[in-house]
Amino acid sequence: MLLPMLRFLVPAALILALVTSPVTAAPEAPVVPDAALRGDLHCAAVFAIAASEQSRGSAAALALPPLAVRGKRFFADVGTRAVEQGGMTQAAVRDLLVAEVTAMQRRAAADPDKELAAQVKPCLARLDAAVPPLQTPNLAQCAAILTLAWEEERTKGPESAAARDLQTLAQVLASRARDAQIAAGKSGDGADAAVEEARDAMRKEAANRPGGVDNYDIAHCYDLAAPDAKTHY
């Protein structure tokens, strides 16, 4: 259902966190966004709802492109632009987004899944123009991504279940990446070196590239790490 998704946008703290530019003075009269900005704000609200639905496991939402990373980036960029270039206050941006969600809720009363798809699909062209599609990582890159995730998680608690799970997945992917390198003709040492090179490259990318590993479709890594039909972890 779309109704619970209002919580994604209503809190002022969330909007202020995403639209971070300070506002030095409020305009004397409310600023009405132009058609292009209004369309982008509408799509920002739509992506927020869709991403939240995807996180809940909604089958209809999961049939759409993944929006947790790209949708959030679009949301943040549009909110910032509305303040910096559109002359809107953060409160005005928040109110417009909430109004968009409320309007979607009314339209979705009969068929929420149909309404969600109908709203997301026309917005995807805007998303592709503003936020490049996620890159699909290969096995070695996935091993590197989950190794970095494990290293980060273990700083919070090395014996936590999350840290252990990430370590297992990283090891599985590293082993499969090594096997793939050997199958492609590399020696054992060469395969090890290739996996290590991918890890070093990803570490540099995480540190220096805007967005870091979030530029990759990390969900694909979990697919690559899934147990074989005859094995289990």
GILINQUI-V580097 format. One record per backbone hydrogen bond with DSSP energy under -0.5 kcal/mol. CO is the residue of the C=O (numbers start at 1). NH is the residue of the N-H. If there is no record, write none. Layout:
# GILINQUI-V580097
co=<CO | CO>
nh=<NH | NH>
This chain:
# GILINQUI-V580097
co=<2 | 3 | 4 | 5 | 6 | 6 | 7 | 11 | 11 | 12 | 13 | 14 | 15 | 18 | 22 | 30 | 31 | 34 | 35 | 36 | 37 | 38 | 39 | 40 | 41 | 42 | 43 | 44 | 45 | 46 | 47 | 48 | 49 | 50 | 51 | 52 | 53 | 54 | 58 | 59 | 61 | 67 | 67 | 69 | 70 | 71 | 72 | 73 | 74 | 75 | 76 | 77 | 78 | 79 | 80 | 81 | 81 | 82 | 83 | 89 | 90 | 91 | 92 | 93 | 94 | 95 | 96 | 97 | 98 | 99 | 100 | 101 | 102 | 103 | 104 | 106 | 111 | 112 | 113 | 114 | 115 | 116 | 117 | 118 | 119 | 120 | 120 | 121 | 123 | 124 | 125 | 126 | 127 | 135 | 135 | 138 | 139 | 140 | 141 | 142 | 143 | 144 | 145 | 146 | 147 | 148 | 149 | 150 | 151 | 152 | 153 | 153 | 157 | 160 | 161 | 162 | 163 | 164 | 165 | 166 | 167 | 168 | 169 | 170 | 171 | 172 | 173 | 174 | 175 | 176 | 177 | 178 | 179 | 180 | 181 | 182 | 187 | 188 | 189 | 190 | 191 | 192 | 193 | 194 | 195 | 196 | 197 | 198 | 199 | 200 | 201 | 202 | 203 | 204 | 205 | 209 | 211 | 212 | 213 | 215 | 216 | 217 | 217 | 218 | 218 | 219 | 220 | 221 | 223 | 228>
nh=<5 | 6 | 7 | 8 | 9 | 10 | 11 | 14 | 15 | 16 | 17 | 18 | 19 | 20 | 24 | 32 | 33 | 38 | 39 | 40 | 41 | 42 | 43 | 44 | 45 | 46 | 47 | 48 | 49 | 50 | 51 | 52 | 53 | 54 | 55 | 56 | 58 | 57 | 62 | 63 | 64 | 71 | 72 | 73 | 74 | 75 | 76 | 77 | 78 | 79 | 80 | 81 | 82 | 83 | 84 | 85 | 86 | 88 | 87 | 93 | 94 | 95 | 96 | 97 | 98 | 99 | 100 | 101 | 102 | 103 | 104 | 105 | 106 | 107 | 108 | 109 | 115 | 116 | 117 | 118 | 119 | 120 | 121 | 122 | 123 | 123 | 124 | 124 | 127 | 128 | 129 | 130 | 131 | 137 | 217 | 142 | 143 | 144 | 145 | 146 | 147 | 148 | 149 | 150 | 151 | 152 | 153 | 154 | 155 | 155 | 156 | 157 | 160 | 164 | 165 | 166 | 167 | 168 | 169 | 170 | 171 | 172 | 173 | 174 | 175 | 176 | 177 | 178 | 179 | 180 | 181 | 182 | 183 | 184 | 186 | 185 | 191 | 192 | 193 | 194 | 195 | 196 | 197 | 198 | 199 | 200 | 201 | 202 | 203 | 204 | 205 | 206 | 207 | 208 | 209 | 212 | 214 | 215 | 216 | 135 | 218 | 220 | 221 | 221 | 222 | 223 | 224 | 225 | 226 | 231>
